[in-house]
C-alpha cells in the first residue's frame, strides 16, 4: 500500500510539477478554466454532435494543466483532437509552446512533433473521408500544424534558450567577479609580502649598521663615560628597533598567505627603485664606513642584466652583509661578483667571528633573527630563474652564493604584476589579464545566440506556410474546376445519351464542393443514380448556387436538371 501511495505521489509530482504557490495555482486553474470554456464554445459552434461540447471543455482543461509536466504527451493528444474537432485548436497553440520550451532533447522534441503531425493528419483524413481530396486535406493539416504548433514551439524554445543563456552569463559574470576579487586579494597579499621583504632587507640592514657603529663607539677609549653611556643607549634603541621590526615583518608574513607569483613573473620589488648591480658597491662602502672589513671583487666582463636580476643580486648582497654583521661581528667579509657566460654568480663569505656568536661588542645582547631572510632570498632567485645556496664553510664560517641568469626567467623584468612600484592598488589593472593564468580556468566556449537557430526555423516554417498556401489555392481552384460543369457543356449533353459517353465528357467531380447539394432540387427519377455538379452560370443571389444534376438509369441519361440550391 505504501509503495502504491509513493508511486501515485511521484506520478502526481511528475504530471503536475510545482511550485504551487497561491498566485501560480490560481493563474493555472483560471487559464485551464478559460481554455475549457473556449473549447466548449468552439465545439458548440462547430456543431459536431449535440453533446460533444460537454466533453471538450473538461478534456481540454485537464490537458492544459498537464502540459508543464507532460509536454510531449499533451502535444500529441492535442494534435490528434484538433484534427477531429475545432475545440482543442487553442490548446494546440499552448501545447506547442510548452513542448518547445520544456523538451530539452532535440530527438525527443522532433519525434513528438512528427507523431503529433501524423496523428492530426490521420484524424483529419478520417473525419473528411471521401468528402475532400486526400492531398488537399493533408496539405491543410500540415499548414494548420505549422501555424498552430510549430511556430509557437519555436518562439517558446527561443524564450527558454534565451533565459538559460542569460542565467549562464549571469553565473559566469558572478564567477568572474569572485575570481577578480580573489585575485585582487592575492595581489594585495603579495604586496604586503613585498613590503615585509623590503622592510626586512632595507631597514634591517640599516639598523644592523647602526648597531655595529654604536657597538664600535661604545668600546672606543677616546670617549668619556657620558658619551659611552649615550652610545650604549643608542645601541640598545637600535636593537629594540630591530626586534620590533622583526615582529612587524613576522605579522605581515603571517597574513600574506597567498601563493607566490607564477614562474616568470618579476621579483617583488621594482628594479630601479633601490639597488641594482650598481648599488652593490654602495652597500660595501656603507659596511666599510661602519668599521667592518669588507672586500669587493668583480671577475669577468660586466654584462647587462635584466632589472629584476640586478635587484635580486642587490638584495642578496644586502641580506648577506646584514647576517654577517649580526652573526659574525668583526669578521672580515668577502663580496664577489663573477660574470660567467650564461649567468651572474654572487658570493658573500665570512670566517668565524673573533667572539662568540650572539654577543655584541661591548655587551651581551642576543642576536635578533626573524628567520625570513634566506627564505626571501631563495624566493627572489627563483622568480628570476636562479638559485641560492647558503651554508657553513669548512673553516666554521658562512658562505652565501647565488646563480642568476642575465635575462631572468623567460626574459621577465620587473614590470610584471607583482613588480610594479607602489601599493596594492597598482596591481589592479592587470587583474583581468591574469584570470586565465592565475586559476580562472580555460576560457568558456562562445555560445551562439538562441535567436539565430529559432529565426532560421521560423523562416523555414513561414516559407513552408507560404508554399502550402500557394499550393492550397491552386489545388482548391483545380478541385473546384473538377466539380463545375459549364453552361455550354450542360446544354450539349442530351437526355438519352449513353452513360459512358456522358461521363467521359463530364469532369471527375469533387464531393467536397457538392455534398451539401446532393439531397436538394426536384425529385429524382425512381431507381436512378445521379451526379451533382456546380454550374458555371454564376448567380447574384446571396447564399444560393446554381447546380447541375445528371441522373442515369440502365446505362442511359434519363434526366438532367439545372436549379438553384441553398449553400
C-alpha positions as CSV (number, residue, x, y, z in Angstrom):
1,X,0.0,0.0,0.0
2,X,2.8,2.4,0.9
3,X,4.6,1.6,-2.4
4,X,1.4,2.3,-4.3
5,X,1.0,5.6,-2.5
6,X,4.6,6.6,-3.2
7,X,4.2,5.7,-6.9
8,X,1.0,7.8,-7.1
9,X,2.6,10.7,-5.3
10,X,5.6,10.5,-7.7
11,X,3.3,10.4,-10.7
12,X,1.4,13.4,-9.5
13,X,4.6,15.3,-8.9
14,X,5.8,14.5,-12.5
15,X,2.5,15.3,-14.1
16,X,1.8,18.5,-12.0
17,X,5.2,20.0,-11.2
18,X,5.4,22.9,-8.8
19,X,5.8,25.3,-7.4
20,X,2.1,25.6,-6.5
21,X,2.1,28.8,-4.5
22,X,-1.2,30.6,-4.2
23,X,-0.9,33.0,-7.1
24,X,0.6,30.5,-9.7
25,X,-2.0,28.0,-8.7
26,X,-4.8,30.5,-9.2
27,X,-3.3,31.5,-12.5
28,X,-3.0,27.9,-13.8
29,X,-6.6,27.0,-12.7
30,X,-8.0,30.2,-14.2
31,X,-6.3,29.6,-17.5
32,X,-7.4,26.0,-17.6
33,X,-11.0,27.1,-17.0
34,X,-10.7,29.7,-19.7
35,X,-9.3,27.2,-22.3
36,X,-12.0,24.7,-21.3
37,X,-14.8,27.2,-21.8
38,X,-13.3,28.3,-25.1
39,X,-13.1,24.7,-26.3
40,X,-16.7,24.1,-25.4
41,X,-17.9,27.2,-27.2
42,X,-15.9,26.4,-30.4
43,X,-17.2,22.8,-30.3
44,X,-20.8,24.0,-29.9
45,X,-20.5,26.4,-32.8
46,X,-18.9,23.8,-35.0
47,X,-21.8,21.5,-34.3
48,X,-20.1,18.1,-34.3
49,X,-22.6,16.3,-32.2
50,X,-25.1,17.7,-29.7
51,X,-23.2,16.7,-26.6
52,X,-19.5,17.0,-27.8
53,X,-19.1,20.4,-26.2
54,X,-19.8,18.9,-22.7
55,X,-16.8,16.6,-23.1
56,X,-14.5,19.0,-24.9
57,X,-14.3,21.5,-22.1
58,X,-13.1,19.2,-19.3
59,X,-10.7,17.3,-21.5
60,X,-9.1,20.5,-22.7
61,X,-8.9,21.9,-19.2
62,X,-7.1,18.7,-17.9
63,X,-4.7,18.6,-20.8
64,X,-3.9,22.3,-20.1
65,X,-2.9,21.5,-16.5
66,X,-0.7,18.6,-17.6
67,X,1.2,20.5,-20.3
68,X,4.0,21.5,-18.0
69,X,4.8,18.1,-16.6
70,X,4.0,16.0,-19.8
71,X,4.6,18.4,-22.7
72,X,5.1,15.7,-25.3
73,X,2.0,13.7,-24.3
74,X,-0.2,16.8,-24.3
75,X,1.2,17.9,-27.7
76,X,0.3,14.5,-29.3
77,X,-3.1,14.3,-27.7
78,X,-3.9,17.9,-28.6
79,X,-2.9,17.5,-32.2
80,X,-5.0,14.3,-32.5
81,X,-8.1,16.0,-31.1
82,X,-7.5,19.2,-33.1
83,X,-7.6,17.1,-36.3
84,X,-11.1,15.9,-35.4
85,X,-12.7,18.9,-33.8
86,X,-12.2,22.7,-33.6
87,X,-12.4,22.9,-29.7
88,X,-8.8,21.8,-29.0
89,X,-7.2,24.2,-31.5
90,X,-6.4,26.9,-28.9
91,X,-4.9,24.2,-26.7
92,X,-2.7,23.1,-29.6
93,X,-1.1,26.5,-29.6
94,X,-0.3,26.3,-25.9
95,X,0.9,22.7,-26.1
96,X,3.3,23.6,-28.9
97,X,4.7,26.5,-26.8
98,X,5.2,24.2,-23.8
99,X,6.8,21.4,-25.8
100,X,9.2,23.8,-27.5
101,X,10.2,25.4,-24.2
102,X,10.3,22.3,-21.9
103,X,11.6,19.4,-24.0
104,X,15.4,19.8,-23.9
105,X,16.5,16.8,-26.1
106,X,16.2,17.6,-29.8
107,X,15.4,14.0,-30.8
108,X,12.5,13.7,-28.3
109,X,11.2,17.1,-29.5
110,X,11.4,16.2,-33.2
111,X,9.8,12.8,-32.6
112,X,6.9,14.4,-30.6
113,X,6.1,16.9,-33.3
114,X,6.4,14.3,-36.0
115,X,4.0,12.0,-34.2
116,X,1.6,14.9,-33.5
117,X,1.6,15.9,-37.2
118,X,0.9,12.3,-38.3
119,X,-2.0,11.9,-35.8
120,X,-3.5,15.2,-36.7
121,X,-3.4,14.4,-40.4
122,X,-4.8,10.9,-39.9
123,X,-7.7,12.1,-37.8
124,X,-8.5,14.9,-40.2
125,X,-8.5,12.4,-43.2
126,X,-10.7,10.0,-41.3
127,X,-13.2,12.8,-40.5
128,X,-13.4,14.0,-44.1
129,X,-13.0,10.6,-45.8
130,X,-14.5,10.8,-49.2
131,X,-15.6,14.4,-48.8
132,X,-12.4,16.1,-49.9
133,X,-9.3,15.3,-51.9
134,X,-6.7,13.5,-49.9
135,X,-3.8,15.8,-50.9
136,X,-5.8,18.9,-50.1
137,X,-6.7,17.6,-46.6
138,X,-3.1,16.6,-45.9
139,X,-1.8,20.0,-47.0
140,X,-4.4,21.8,-44.9
141,X,-3.4,19.6,-41.9
142,X,0.3,20.4,-42.4
143,X,-0.3,24.1,-42.8
144,X,-2.5,24.2,-39.7
145,X,0.1,22.3,-37.7
146,X,2.9,24.5,-38.7
147,X,0.9,27.6,-37.9
148,X,-0.7,26.5,-34.7
149,X,2.0,24.2,-33.2
150,X,5.5,24.7,-34.8
151,X,5.6,28.5,-34.8
152,X,4.6,28.7,-31.1
153,X,7.1,26.0,-30.3
154,X,9.9,28.0,-32.0
155,X,9.0,31.1,-30.0
156,X,8.8,29.1,-26.8
157,X,12.2,27.5,-27.4
158,X,13.8,30.8,-28.2
159,X,12.5,32.3,-24.9
160,X,13.6,29.2,-22.9
161,X,17.1,29.2,-24.5
162,X,17.4,33.0,-24.1
163,X,16.5,32.6,-20.4
164,X,19.0,29.8,-20.0
165,X,21.7,31.8,-21.8
166,X,21.1,34.8,-19.6
167,X,21.3,32.6,-16.5
168,X,24.6,31.1,-17.7
169,X,26.0,34.6,-18.4
170,X,24.9,35.8,-15.1
171,X,26.5,32.9,-13.3
172,X,29.7,33.3,-15.4
173,X,29.7,37.0,-14.5
174,X,29.4,36.2,-10.8
175,X,32.2,33.7,-11.1
176,X,34.4,36.3,-12.8
177,X,33.6,38.8,-10.1
178,X,34.5,36.3,-7.5
179,X,37.8,35.4,-9.3
180,X,38.5,39.1,-9.7
181,X,38.0,39.7,-6.0
182,X,40.2,36.7,-5.2
183,X,43.0,37.7,-7.5
184,X,42.8,41.3,-6.2
185,X,43.1,39.9,-2.6
186,X,46.0,37.8,-3.6
187,X,47.7,40.8,-5.2
188,X,47.3,42.8,-2.1
189,X,48.7,39.9,0.0
190,X,51.7,39.7,-2.4
191,X,52.1,43.5,-2.0
192,X,52.1,43.1,1.8
193,X,54.7,40.3,1.4
194,X,56.8,42.7,-0.8
195,X,56.6,45.4,1.8
196,X,57.6,43.0,4.5
197,X,60.5,41.8,2.4
198,X,61.7,45.4,1.7
199,X,61.4,46.3,5.4
200,X,63.4,43.2,6.3
201,X,66.1,43.9,3.7
202,X,66.4,47.7,3.8
203,X,65.6,48.7,7.3
204,X,67.1,45.6,8.8
205,X,70.4,46.3,7.0
206,X,70.5,49.9,8.1
207,X,69.6,49.1,11.7
208,X,72.3,46.4,11.7
209,X,74.8,49.1,10.5
210,X,73.7,51.4,13.3
211,X,74.2,48.6,15.9
212,X,77.7,47.9,14.5
213,X,78.5,51.6,14.6
214,X,77.3,52.1,18.1
215,X,79.0,48.9,19.3
216,X,82.3,50.1,17.9
217,X,81.9,53.6,19.5
218,X,80.9,52.0,22.9
219,X,84.3,50.4,23.2
220,X,86.2,53.4,21.9
221,X,88.6,54.5,24.7
222,X,88.7,58.1,23.4
223,X,85.1,58.7,24.5
224,X,84.1,59.7,28.0
225,X,81.8,57.8,30.3
226,X,78.9,60.0,29.4
227,X,79.4,59.6,25.7
228,X,79.8,55.9,26.1
229,X,76.5,55.7,28.0
230,X,74.7,57.7,25.3
231,X,76.2,55.4,22.6
232,X,75.0,52.4,24.7
233,X,71.5,53.8,24.8
234,X,71.7,54.3,21.1
235,X,72.8,50.7,20.5
236,X,70.0,49.4,22.8
237,X,67.5,51.5,20.9
238,X,68.8,50.1,17.6
239,X,68.5,46.5,18.9
240,X,64.9,47.3,20.2
241,X,64.0,48.7,16.8
242,X,65.3,45.6,15.1
243,X,63.3,43.4,17.4
244,X,60.1,45.4,16.7
245,X,60.9,45.4,13.0
246,X,61.2,41.6,13.1
247,X,57.8,41.4,14.9
248,X,56.1,43.6,12.3
249,X,57.7,41.7,9.4
250,X,56.5,38.4,11.1
251,X,53.0,39.7,11.3
252,X,53.0,40.8,7.6
253,X,54.4,37.4,6.6
254,X,51.8,35.5,8.6
255,X,49.0,37.5,7.0
256,X,50.4,37.1,3.5
257,X,49.3,33.6,2.9
258,X,48.7,34.0,-0.9
259,X,50.9,31.8,-3.1
260,X,53.9,33.4,-4.7
261,X,53.6,34.8,-8.2
262,X,53.8,32.3,-11.1
263,X,57.2,31.5,-12.5
264,X,58.3,34.1,-15.0
265,X,56.8,36.9,-13.0
266,X,59.0,39.7,-11.8
267,X,60.5,39.8,-8.4
268,X,58.6,41.5,-5.7
269,X,60.3,44.9,-5.8
270,X,60.7,47.0,-8.9
271,X,64.1,47.4,-10.3
272,X,65.5,50.8,-10.3
273,X,63.6,51.9,-7.2
274,X,66.6,50.9,-5.0
275,X,69.7,48.9,-5.5
276,X,70.6,47.1,-8.7
277,X,74.1,45.9,-9.7
278,X,75.4,49.4,-9.5
279,X,74.2,49.7,-5.9
280,X,76.3,46.8,-4.6
281,X,79.4,49.0,-4.3
282,X,77.5,51.5,-2.1
283,X,76.4,48.6,0.2
284,X,80.1,47.6,0.6
285,X,81.0,51.2,1.2
286,X,78.4,51.6,3.9
287,X,79.7,48.5,5.7
288,X,83.2,49.7,5.5
289,X,82.2,53.1,6.9
290,X,80.7,51.2,9.9
291,X,84.1,49.7,10.6
292,X,83.6,46.3,9.0
293,X,86.4,44.8,6.9
294,X,84.7,44.2,3.6
295,X,86.4,43.3,0.4
296,X,84.7,43.6,-3.0
297,X,85.8,42.0,-6.3
298,X,84.4,41.7,-9.8
299,X,85.6,38.9,-12.1
300,X,84.8,38.7,-15.8
301,X,83.5,41.2,-18.3
302,X,80.4,43.0,-17.0
303,X,77.3,42.2,-19.0
304,X,73.9,43.9,-18.9
305,X,71.3,42.0,-16.8
306,X,67.6,42.3,-16.5
307,X,66.3,44.8,-14.0
308,X,64.9,42.0,-11.8
309,X,68.2,40.1,-11.8
310,X,70.1,43.3,-10.7
311,X,67.6,43.9,-7.9
312,X,67.8,40.3,-6.8
313,X,71.6,40.4,-6.7
314,X,71.4,43.7,-4.7
315,X,69.1,42.2,-2.1
316,X,71.2,39.0,-1.8
317,X,74.3,41.0,-1.0
318,X,72.4,43.3,1.4
319,X,71.0,40.3,3.3
320,X,74.3,38.5,3.4
321,X,76.1,41.6,4.8
322,X,73.3,42.1,7.4
323,X,73.6,38.5,8.5
324,X,77.4,38.8,8.7
325,X,77.2,42.0,10.8
326,X,74.7,40.3,13.2
327,X,76.2,36.8,13.5
328,X,79.9,37.4,12.9
329,X,80.7,40.9,14.1
330,X,84.3,41.9,13.5
331,X,85.0,39.1,11.0
332,X,86.3,40.1,7.5
333,X,83.7,39.8,4.7
334,X,84.3,38.9,1.1
335,X,81.8,40.0,-1.6
336,X,82.4,38.8,-5.2
337,X,80.6,39.2,-8.5
338,X,81.6,36.8,-11.3
339,X,80.2,37.4,-14.8
340,X,80.0,33.9,-16.3
341,X,79.0,33.4,-19.9
342,X,75.4,32.4,-19.1
343,X,74.8,33.6,-15.5
344,X,75.8,36.1,-12.9
345,X,77.3,34.5,-9.7
346,X,77.0,36.4,-6.5
347,X,79.1,35.2,-3.5
348,X,79.4,36.6,0.0
349,X,81.5,34.7,2.6
350,X,83.0,35.3,6.1
351,X,85.0,33.3,8.5
352,X,84.1,32.6,12.1
353,X,83.7,35.7,14.3
354,X,86.5,36.5,16.6
355,X,84.0,36.5,19.5
356,X,81.1,34.0,20.3
357,X,78.1,34.2,18.1
358,X,75.2,36.1,19.6
359,X,77.4,38.5,21.7
360,X,77.9,42.1,20.5
361,X,80.9,44.2,21.1
362,X,80.6,45.8,24.5
363,X,77.6,43.8,25.7
364,X,75.8,40.5,25.8
365,X,72.7,41.3,23.9
366,X,71.3,38.2,22.0
367,X,71.2,38.3,18.2
368,X,67.8,39.2,16.7
369,X,66.7,36.9,13.9
370,X,63.4,36.7,12.1
371,X,64.1,33.6,10.1
372,X,62.8,35.1,6.9
373,X,65.9,36.4,5.2
374,X,67.2,33.3,3.5
375,X,63.7,32.2,2.6
376,X,63.1,35.5,0.9
377,X,66.4,35.3,-1.0
378,X,65.6,31.9,-2.4
379,X,62.2,33.1,-3.5
380,X,63.7,36.2,-5.2
381,X,66.2,34.0,-7.0
382,X,63.5,31.5,-8.1
383,X,61.4,34.3,-9.5
384,X,64.2,35.3,-11.9
385,X,65.1,31.7,-12.8
386,X,68.1,31.4,-10.4
387,X,69.1,29.6,-7.3
388,X,70.6,30.3,-3.9
389,X,72.9,28.2,-1.7
390,X,73.8,29.0,1.9
391,X,75.7,27.1,4.4
392,X,78.7,26.8,6.7
393,X,82.3,26.6,5.3
394,X,84.9,24.1,6.5
395,X,86.6,26.9,8.4
396,X,83.4,27.3,10.6
397,X,82.5,30.4,8.6
398,X,79.5,31.0,6.4
399,X,79.1,31.3,2.7
400,X,76.1,32.5,0.6
401,X,76.1,32.1,-3.2
402,X,73.6,32.8,-5.9
403,X,73.4,32.0,-9.6
404,X,71.2,34.3,-11.6
405,X,70.6,34.2,-15.4
406,X,71.1,37.5,-17.1
407,X,67.7,37.5,-18.8
408,X,65.8,36.3,-15.8
409,X,63.0,33.7,-16.0
410,X,61.7,33.8,-19.6
411,X,63.1,37.3,-20.0
412,X,60.7,38.7,-17.4
413,X,61.7,42.0,-16.0
414,X,60.3,43.9,-13.0
415,X,57.3,45.2,-14.8
416,X,55.1,42.2,-14.2
417,X,52.1,42.1,-11.9
418,X,54.0,41.9,-8.7
419,X,56.8,44.0,-9.7
420,X,55.1,47.3,-10.2
421,X,56.1,50.0,-7.8
422,X,53.6,51.3,-5.4
423,X,50.9,49.9,-3.2
424,X,48.3,47.2,-3.7
425,X,46.1,49.5,-5.9
426,X,48.9,49.5,-8.5
427,X,48.3,45.8,-9.3
428,X,44.6,46.2,-10.1
429,X,44.9,46.9,-13.9
430,X,46.4,43.6,-14.7
431,X,43.8,41.5,-12.9
432,X,41.6,40.9,-16.0
433,X,44.6,39.7,-18.0
434,X,45.6,37.3,-15.2
435,X,42.3,35.5,-14.9
436,X,43.2,32.6,-17.1
437,X,46.8,32.5,-15.9
438,X,46.0,32.6,-12.2
439,X,43.4,29.9,-11.8
440,X,40.3,31.2,-13.7
441,X,40.4,28.1,-15.9
442,X,40.1,27.8,-19.7
443,X,38.0,30.4,-21.5
444,X,34.4,29.2,-21.9
445,X,33.3,28.2,-25.4
446,X,31.5,31.0,-27.0
447,X,27.8,30.4,-27.2
448,X,25.7,31.1,-30.2
449,X,22.7,33.3,-29.8
450,X,19.5,31.2,-29.5
451,X,17.8,33.8,-31.7
452,X,19.8,32.6,-34.7
453,X,18.5,29.0,-34.7
454,X,15.0,30.0,-33.9
455,X,15.0,32.7,-36.6
456,X,16.1,30.2,-39.2
457,X,13.5,27.7,-38.0
458,X,10.8,30.4,-38.1
459,X,11.9,31.5,-41.6
460,X,11.7,27.9,-42.8
461,X,8.2,27.5,-41.3
462,X,7.0,30.7,-42.8
463,X,8.3,29.8,-46.2
464,X,6.7,26.4,-45.9
465,X,3.4,28.1,-45.0
466,X,3.6,30.4,-48.0
467,X,4.4,27.4,-50.2
468,X,1.5,25.4,-48.8
469,X,-0.8,28.4,-49.2
470,X,0.1,28.8,-52.8
471,X,-0.3,25.1,-53.4
472,X,-3.6,25.0,-51.5
473,X,-5.0,27.9,-53.5
474,X,-4.0,26.2,-56.8
475,X,-5.4,22.8,-55.6
476,X,-8.6,24.4,-54.4
477,X,-9.1,26.1,-57.8
478,X,-8.4,22.9,-59.6
479,X,-10.7,20.9,-57.4
480,X,-13.4,23.5,-57.8
481,X,-12.9,23.2,-61.6
482,X,-13.3,19.4,-61.3
483,X,-16.7,20.0,-59.6
484,X,-18.1,22.5,-62.1
485,X,-19.9,22.0,-65.4
486,X,-20.0,24.8,-67.9
487,X,-23.3,26.1,-69.3
488,X,-22.4,25.1,-72.8
489,X,-21.5,21.5,-71.8
490,X,-24.7,21.2,-69.9
491,X,-26.7,22.3,-73.0
492,X,-24.7,20.0,-75.3
493,X,-25.4,16.8,-73.3
494,X,-28.8,15.4,-74.3
495,X,-31.2,13.0,-72.4
496,X,-30.9,9.5,-73.9
497,X,-27.2,9.6,-74.4
498,X,-25.2,6.6,-73.1
499,X,-23.9,6.9,-69.6
500,X,-20.3,6.1,-70.7
501,X,-20.4,8.9,-73.2
502,X,-21.8,11.4,-70.8
503,X,-19.3,10.5,-68.0
504,X,-16.5,10.8,-70.5
505,X,-17.4,14.4,-71.2
506,X,-18.2,15.3,-67.6
507,X,-15.4,16.4,-65.2
508,X,-14.3,14.0,-62.5
509,X,-16.3,15.8,-59.8
510,X,-15.5,16.6,-56.1
511,X,-17.9,15.9,-53.3
512,X,-16.1,18.5,-51.1
513,X,-18.0,21.1,-53.1
514,X,-21.2,19.3,-53.9
515,X,-22.1,17.0,-51.0
516,X,-24.4,19.7,-49.5
517,X,-26.5,19.8,-52.7
518,X,-27.0,16.0,-53.2
519,X,-30.4,16.0,-51.5
520,X,-31.7,19.2,-52.9
521,X,-33.6,20.1,-56.1
522,X,-36.5,18.3,-57.8
523,X,-37.3,14.7,-57.0
524,X,-35.0,12.2,-58.7
525,X,-36.3,9.5,-61.1
526,X,-37.1,6.3,-59.3
527,X,-34.2,3.8,-59.5
528,X,-31.7,6.2,-60.9
529,X,-28.2,7.3,-59.8
530,X,-27.4,10.9,-60.0
531,X,-24.2,13.0,-60.1
532,X,-24.2,16.6,-58.9
533,X,-22.0,19.4,-60.1
534,X,-21.7,23.1,-59.6
535,X,-22.9,25.1,-62.6
536,X,-20.6,27.5,-64.4
537,X,-23.5,30.0,-64.5
538,X,-23.0,32.5,-61.7
539,X,-25.9,33.7,-59.6
540,X,-26.2,37.1,-57.9
541,X,-28.4,35.7,-55.1
542,X,-26.5,35.6,-51.8
543,X,-26.4,32.1,-50.2
544,X,-27.6,30.2,-53.3
545,X,-25.7,28.4,-56.1
546,X,-26.6,27.1,-59.5
547,X,-26.4,23.3,-59.5
548,X,-26.5,20.8,-62.5
549,X,-27.7,17.3,-61.9
550,X,-27.4,14.3,-64.2
551,X,-29.4,11.1,-63.4
552,X,-28.7,7.7,-65.1
553,X,-30.7,4.5,-65.3
554,X,-29.9,1.3,-67.1
555,X,-26.8,2.9,-68.7
556,X,-28.6,5.9,-70.2
557,X,-29.0,9.5,-69.2
558,X,-32.7,9.8,-68.2
559,X,-32.8,13.3,-66.7
560,X,-30.7,16.5,-66.3
561,X,-31.7,19.3,-64.1
562,X,-30.4,22.9,-63.6
563,X,-31.7,24.6,-60.4
564,X,-30.9,27.0,-57.6
565,X,-29.8,25.4,-54.2
566,X,-29.1,27.0,-50.9
567,X,-25.4,26.7,-50.0
